[in-house]
């Protein structure tokens, strides 16, 4: 343990100094002109940011406050090949925008989805599209007239300290509590656990379907939350700052075709070939194993870009098991579609498994929604 602390000390010190500079005001923190919701984490991947972002978008579109407003999502666009600000279109590619922004745009066509590494610039363009339209170079990234955004959901911007969100929602993986994890490279933490105190809401994700109140209390204690009340999902950090603590699980939905010419009869096969490029594929594999015999499984790195060789490997496995359905994740399907090398027999058998977020109780869902919408009313612009 002493050796671990010595190895991690330079990284810890760098993060500590960076946060001190921002918290003290030495380095400036800016706010967008419209309400912003940050969905982030303190670990590397695997906490479920995309399905939680989709859950928040669904809530906003159902609410009386935001249903008729212009809702936007701003992402960095991880591993995209384009640069600068880009407006995501449904017929675009994961190579151009990144797999997660493209997935969100396809699910929520009425929502403006954009990518920009510079989140301050991205928010300015979303709030003032005329600034973007004035640039001939930037104009090329516009599919159509961009409406001025009334609210922006920031995907994975908790570490982007130059932009301060109006509401910070931080996700923590149930299987990797921060107190049992370590900073990279020895662990998966990319930020200090103390940064959780900057959260307005903490969501423990990928939980089992049921948890006792004493388990929730233990989680609250491990996260530094005091006076936690499971009935109201609320507590306080030392110093008195209020925070909401919620627990969600992942619900796997019926398989959907990746390509339009897929044959739905393959869904009823007894055998399945699984491939994925996500942080953790074991939960998906366990879910599919309840219904199928998983005859082959291919695990690729997170956000893996599928090459012609990868497609050939999958096609070879499909030929070896001619009746098996070929399944992947919703995010992976965005990247597979980019490949022009998918042979027709494989296209007919390839399906994705969509996922969505489910709170462990209706009470938690109601408290989360009322709490988030209540906080946003403090910053809502006039009609």
Protein Blocks (a to p, Z undefined) as FASTA:
>chain_A
ZZmmmmmmmmmmmmmmmmmmmmnomaccdddfbdcdddddfbeehiommmmmmmmmmmmm
mpmklmmmccddddehioiabecjddddfklcfklnopklmmmmmmmmmbccdddfblml
mmmmmmmmmlmmmpmklmmmpmbdcdddfbdcdehillmmmbccfbdcddddfklcfklg
ccdfkbmbfbdfklmmmpfbdcdehiafbdcfklmmmmmmmnopahiafklopacdehii
acddddddddddddddfbfkbcfklmmpmbdcdddddfblklmmmmmmmmmccfbdcddd
ehiacdfklmmmmmmmmmmmmmbccdddfklmmmmmmpmkbcfklmmmgccdddddddfb
fklmmmmmmmmmmmmmmmoccZZ
